[in-house]
Structure formats: C-alpha cells, structure tokens
Amino acid sequence: MKFSLNVDHIATLRNARGEVQPDPVTFALMAEQYGVDGIVVHLREDRRHINERDVRLLRELITTKLDLEMAAVDEIIEIARDIQPELATIVPERRQELTTEGGVNVIDNIHHLKDTIERLHESEISVSLFIEPDINQIDAASEINADFIEIHTGNYANAVNEDEIFDELERIRIAAKHAKKLGLGVNAGHGLNYNNMKEFTAIKDIDEVSIGHAVIARAVFVGVERAIKEMIQLVSLV
Ligand code: PXP
C-alpha cells in the first residue's frame, strides 16, 4: 500500500496569520525526502487553506505525484486543466463544512460527472471519484470512465465498537475488491490515523491511502520526519 500526504492543514496554519509561514510547499518537499509516495492538496472554492500559488509551485517542484482534490465546478476544472496534476480527485464541497463530509453521489450526478471526467481526460489528467464503499456507486464510477475511486473511510474511522469496526472494514474490503475487478485503481482516505491504520492495511485491494490531519497533528509533537516515517512504516506493514 502506498501513502500520499495531504498538506492542507499546513496552509490552514499559515493562513491563520495571513503570512507566509508555515509553507505547505516546503512541508511537501520535506515529506518527499522522508519517503511519501505523493502529495495531496484540496483547492477549495473558498481558498480557505491551499491557494493557486501553492498548487502551481507544487506542480513545478514535487518529484512524486500531485493529487488535486477538487469540486466538479468550472473554475477549478479549468485550473486543473492548466496545472495538470497526475490525478484529480473529485470531492463534494459545502462551504459550511469543517472538512469533506462524505463521498460524491455519482448516480445522482452522473451526467455532470461524466462531462467533468471527459474534460479532465482531454487534458490527460487521470480522475478519481471520492465515494462511499457502495457497489452501485462504484459501478456508476466505472460506467463514466473514472480511472480511480477513493473510498471514503470516515465511517470506519468514526466506528466506536468492535462490531461496527468489523462491519465497516468488511464494506470497504468488498468495495475495494469489486472496484479492482472492474479495473479501477483504488485509493482510500479520511480520518485514517496511527491507530486505525493497523487493521486497515490488511485490505489487499487498496493501492494507496491519502492521509492528512493525523500526520500533521503528530508532526507538531514529534517532528515532521518521525511523524511521516512512522506512518510509512505502518502503511507498508503488509
Ligand atoms: N481524502 C479526501 C478526499 C479528503 O477530502 C481528505 C480530507 O481533506 C482526506 C482524504 C484526508 O483526510 P484526513 O485529513 O482526515 O486524513
């Protein structure tokens, strides 16, 4: 399993003072030196953390790969087409939310998402759809030529007792297997941390996890190098 690091929260901290430090681009370059497989940023319509300057500099400087999380809206689609990340991950976006709250409903938005994927493919950008571990949503993603899905792991991360944890892991395991059978790449993310990754790595059909908050939060206490290397070790314990 691979591990891409989301650096949005470094930008959140920077923006708290409206100044230039801490710089998410510098952080991403450090993370690459410590071995992450890719860098993830979410360019939100309200620019609450990552801004266009960050995405353009990351595009220029990183040597792994750039996964641009984005809403399927014209303005951001055009920025993506211009910047050309290796992967565009389509997420739902609501202005009031603290963070992304769930997967995109592919079935209900099939025409718009099909058109979005076509526009991104025209610019040779692979597309991932952030969705719930649901077979019907996965079938719809495959139908409209998504290259990857990213399975929303929020319900797994929030599960509190053993039965719930087992059920959520099982849903994700079945979904990942189904997606693989359809030829989709399978990523996963949201709420994954140093505790819940242990059982999660047993799911063989997941290619890559996208993790932000837990690693940034740990870096504050133990340092960037240790926080990243500890997560790399956990993710590769398969
Ligand atoms: N994947 C997606 C699609 C997300 O929106 C987020 C949150 O920005 C993550 C992964 C990472 O979640 P977390 O910060 O909880 O690790």
Boltz pocket constraint, residues with backbone or C-beta under 6 A from the ligand:
constraints:
  - pocket:
      binder: B
      contacts: [[A, 6], [A, 8], [A, 42], [A, 69], [A, 89], [A, 91], [A, 99], [A, 100], [A, 130], [A, 150], [A, 188], [A, 189], [A, 190], [A, 191], [A, 192], [A, 210], [A, 211], [A, 212], [A, 213], [A, 214]]
      max_distance: 6.0
